[in-house]
Amino acid sequence: MLGRTRSACEEGDAVTRPVMLKVATYNKPGQHMEKRMGGSRNKGHGTGRDLATKPGTGMKTALELATADSFDVYVATETRTREEEWEAVRGAWDMAGYEIDGTCGAIKDGATSGHTVGGVTIAWRKETIRRKQETTTIVIVPTRVVQIELEIDTATTVSVYEVYMPMGGATKAETKVAWKDLRDAILADAHEHIWVIGDMNAVTKEWRNQRGSRPGEADTQLDNILEACQLTPLGIGVATHADGRKIDHILEDNSSRARYSTAIVMPADTDTDHSIVCVEITTSAKADGIREQRPRGQPLHEWEDAQYKKYYENMEAWQISEGKSDMDSETHEASTEECIHTIEEMQQAMTTAAKKLDETRRRAKPQEERGPNDSSKEKQPDKWATQGTATADTQKKKRGPQKPESNQSSYT
């Protein structure tokens, strides 16, 4: 927004404390819950809070990573989580202090072993983030793209898209459809703040230009979505995949860019080919709704004479009662009477200046904005009418376009 806006103190609005949130994404395949010894007798995987299952290797890594680094929002991609273990996964995250949502993986075509592919999960820390009430999860592309709404502070709701886009081995048609569905969903999204987080298996135009590489189908689709949806990738040009490409991204809406830090790439386990991408976000308040109120006082130039008098009397009484010991101490050469006299002169000067400022502002108001009893709207003689043409031209430049002469006749 152009121009200066009034601050919260000036407007009397609630003043909030800035809070830093950490948002991260990591492709760690295999977010599973394993049955404990003897668990095969049980039906299902339990709730995650009981002894029926325990986190598998990938799931354990995700939990430890999120809690150790205090991630407020964490998106896990290529989870391969199966439907039957989803509630157990949810329970494990809940015990770690997070709520989750997402879409499970699916059995790979032709797989006889039950191997699943795809799947994304978003976890948010319950102490700092909350889900917007009365909203549901929208699965845009099964096993790949999910959208939810999160409240990151008392004034901001973010539409979050968790994504795991097709890899290079996918068909061109499959890649196009997935990206088109994501783009259409974002374009139809009415939220002011939008995040797109996850493994996109695509690099940006800037990345390709720096390295002289040609775009693939997914790269082109990423370029299109950044431009059409007005999104910005938060990256620093560091590869996030073992093949030397930056394919894990955190995208945010252009209007909120100033609130986000540049993404950092963190090292991950040696048994995965992806790195962790993390950004910090400055919010206006905690999501618990705690807000600090500052009282708004009346501007000094709007005071009435009785208010000036009361203020003067209170200041005089305070100076005499509180300042006497300091003024009379041997560290001060001036007497109490001399100091009070100096303070009185300063107060009088401030009062006079404030009244003059008030009168100047009243005279500067357009006539239609002045009240019926405003004496400053009395007609003033047109001192420009008696001056030469050069002076009149100069004033026109300073004052901007003038009204047509037909409209100025009542002022001459």
N, C-alpha and C positions, 0 to 999 in steps of 0.2 A: 504494500500500500504506500502510495506516495504521500509525502508530508509527514509531519509529526503528529502522533496521536496522543491523547491525554493519558496519563499514567493512571494506574489503579488508585493511587492516593488522591489524585486530582478528581477522579470520577467518584470516589467513595466506594469502589468495588472491593471485593474480597481480594486480599493479597496472599499469594500462595508461595510455598517454598519450592525452589527447583529441586528435582530429584533425578538422579542418573539411573537409567535402566539399561541392562545389557541384553542384546538380542543376538542369537547365534544360530547357525545351521551346520549340520555335519551329516555326511553320508557314511553311516556305519551299518553295513548290511547285517540283517539277522537280529531283530528285536523280538526275542522269544522268551517264554517262560518255560522252564524245564521242570518236569515232574520229579519229586524227590524219591528217594529209595522207597520202594513199595508203593509209590503213587499210582502205579498202573491199575491197582484195584479200585481207585476212585474214579468216578465219572466226571469228566471234564477237568478243567485246570484250576478250579476253585476261584477265589476272589482276589488272590494276590496278597491278602492280609492273613491268610491261614497258612498252614504248613503243607498244603497240597503241592505247591510249586515254588520254585525259586528263580530269580533272574538268570538267564543264560549269559554267555560271555559278552555278546554285543549289547544286551540289555543292561548288564551290570556296568559296562563301560559308559553307556549313555547316562545312567543315573549318577555315577560318580563324577562324571564331567560336569553335568548341570549343577550339582550341589557344590562341588569344590570351587567352581568359578562363579558361583552365584548368578547364573543366567536367569533373567526374569522371563524371557521367552526363548524357547529352544525348539527348533524344527529338525526332526530326524527324517532323513529320506532313505528310500530303498529299505524300509524296515522289514518287509516280507512277513509281517505279523499275520497270523491266521485268525479267522473269525472266532474259532473256538477258544482262543487264548486271550482275546481282546480284554475281557473283564479282569483277567489276572494281571495283564499289563497295566490297566488303569489303576488297579489296587496297589501295585508296586510303586507307581509314580505318586499316588496319593500319600503313601507312607513317607515318601521323600519330600513332601510339601508342595506337590504340583497337581494341577488338574490337566487333563489331556483331552484331545479329540483328534480325529483324522479319518483315514480310510485304510482298510487292511489290504494286504497283497492278494494276489489271485494265483491259482495253480497254473503253471506254465503249460501252454498247449503241447500236448503229446507227452507230458511228463508222467511217468508211471510211479515215481517215488513220492509224489505229493509235494514236490518242490514249488515254493511260491516265489513270485516276482512282484516288484513294485511295492507300493505302500508308503504313506507319509503319516507322521504323527507330529502334532504341535503340543508342547507342554508349556504351561505358564505358572509362575510361582504364585501361590495363593496369597502370600503376604503383600504383594505389590501390584498384582494384576487381577482383574476379574472379568468374567465374561458378561457381555451385555445381557440383561434379563430379557426373557421372552424372545430369544433368537435361536435359530436352529442351524445345524451344520449343513452346508450345501456342498454336495459332491458334484463337482463340475465335470471331472473326468475320472471315472472309477479307477482306483489304485494309483492315481497320479496327481490330481488337483482337488483341493478342498478349500472352502472359504468359511471363515467364522468372524465374529465381531468381538473385539476386546476393548475394554475401557482401561487405558493406560494412566489416566489421571481423572480428576473430577470434571474436567472440561473437554476431554478428548476421547473419542471413540475411533478405533482404527479397524478398517476392513483388511483382514490378513488372509493372503492366499499362500497355502503351503503347496509346493510343487515338486514333482519329480518327473521331468520331461523325457521323452523317448531318446534313447542313445543313437549313436551313428548307425548301428546295425538295423534300426527300425526302417520300415518302408517309408518312402516319401509321403505317401498318402496318410499313414498313421501319424507322422510328425506334423503334417499340415493341419489335420483335424484337431489334434491336441492343442496346438498353439492357437488355432482359430477359436476354439471353445473358451480358452483362457482370455484371449483378447476381447471377445464379445462380452464376457462376464464383467471384465473391468470397465469397458466402455459404458455398460449399463449400470455400473455401480455409482450410487449417488453420494457416497461418503466423501468427505473432504480429504481424509487421510487414508492412504492405501499402502500396504506393504505386500511385496511379492518375494517370498523367501524359499530357497531350496536349491536343489541340484537341477540346473537347466540344460546341462549338456550342450551349451552354446557359449560362444565368446562374442564380445561386443565389437563394433566397428573400430573403435579406438585401439583395441588389442590387436586386431588384424593389421591395421595400418602401421603400427609400430613394428610389426614383424614381417610385413609383406606377404601375408597369407591370404588365400582366397576363401570366400564364405561358403559354408555348406548350407543345407536347407534350414537347419535349426538356427544357424547364425543369422540368416536373413530374417527369419521369423522373430528372433529376439530384437533385431534392429527395428522391425516394424512395430512391435509392441511398445518399445521405448518411446518412439515418436508419436504413435497414435494415442497412447494412454498417458503421455507426459510423465514418464517415470525416469528416475536417475539411478544408475548403479553405484553403490557405495563401495568402490574398490580402489586399490593402490597399485594395480599392475603386477600383482604377485600371483603366480600360478597356484591353483588349489587342487590340481590333479597331478598324478605322477607323470602323465604324458606331457607336462609343461604347459597346459592350458588353464585358464581361469574360467571354470564352468559352474562353480557354486557362487550364487549371487544373493545379495540383499538389495532389492529395489524399493525405492520410496517415491512418493509423489513430489513433484518439483516444488510445490508451494511450501513444503515443510523442510527443505534442505538444510536450513540454518540450525535445526534442532539436532542434527545427526552428526556423529563423528565419522571420519573416514574408516572404512572397514579394515580390520587387521586380520591377518592370516596366522592361525596358531597351529603348531605341530600337533599331529595326532598319533595314534597307534601305528606301529610298523606293519600291522597285518591288514591295513586298508590303504587304498590308493588315493584317498581324499584327505584334505586338511580342513580344519575348523575355521569358519569365517564368523567374525564377531564385530558388532558395532555398539556404540553407546549413544543413548538418546536422552536429551534433556527434556523433562516433562515439567509442567507447571505445578503439579502437586501430587501427593500420594493418592492412590486409588481408594483409600479408606474414607475419603471425603473430608479429611481434616483441613480446615482453611483458617487462616488468621485474619481477623478483621481489624482494620485501622480506622479510627474515627476521622471523619471529614469535618474540619472546622470551617467557619465562615471566612471568606477572603477579607483581608484587612481593609481594602478600599471600599467594602460594602457596609462597614460599620456605621451606626448612627452616632450622634454626638454623645448620647447617654452611655453607649458602649465604650467610647473613647475615655470618657470620664471615669467609668468604673475600672477600666484597665489601668489608667494612670494611678488611681488610688491604690489598687492592689499592688502595683509595682512599687510604689512609694513605701507602702507598709512592709513589703517583703525586703526591700533594700535596707530599711531601718532595723528590722528584727534580725535578719540573717547576715547582713553585711557589716554590722557595727563592729563586731570583734575583729574582723579582718582589717577594716579600715583604721581602727584605733591602735592596731598592733605596731610595734616599733619597726616592722619591716616596710611600713608605708609612711611616707612623709606627709601626704595630704590628709587633712582632717575629714571627719565624717561629713560635715556640712559642705565642704568643697566638692567631695565626691558625689554627694547627692545632687548638688547643683549641676554638676557636669552631666549626670545621668538624666536629670530633668530636661536639660537643653537638648540632649540627644533624642529623648522621647518626643519632645515637641517638634524637632526637625523631622522625625520619622512620620509623625502624625500629619504634619503639613504636606510632606511629600506624598503620602498616601491619598490625601484629599485632592491634591492637584492631579494625581494620576487618575482618580475616579472621574474628575471633571473632564479631563482630556479624553477618556474613553467614552464618556457620555456624548461629547461633542462629535466624536468620530463616528458614532452610530449613524446609519442611514435614517432619513426622516421617518420612513414607514416603520422602523423598528423602535422608535422612541415612544414613550408613554404619553398619555394626554396631558400630564402635568409637567412634562419635561421642558423646562424653560430654555434649554439649549437648542430647541428646534425653531426659535424665532429667526425670521429672515435676517440675513446679514447682507450688507451692501456688496455688490459684485465689484471687487477691487480690480478684477482683470479687465473690466470693460473700458477703463481709462488708460490702459497701457498699450504700448505699441504692438505691431504685428509680430515682431520677433519674439517678444515675451509671451504672447498668446500661443505661438507655435511651440515654444519650449514647454509650456505648461501642458499642451496637448500630448506631447511625447511622454511627459512624466505621468500624466493621469490616465493615459490610455484613450481609446476611442470615445468620442463625445456623442451625445444624443443629437438627433436631427434638429435643425434650428426651429422647426415648427413646434417641437416639444420643449424648447428652452425659452419660449416667449414669456412664460409666466414668471421667469426668474430675473428678467431684465427690468 
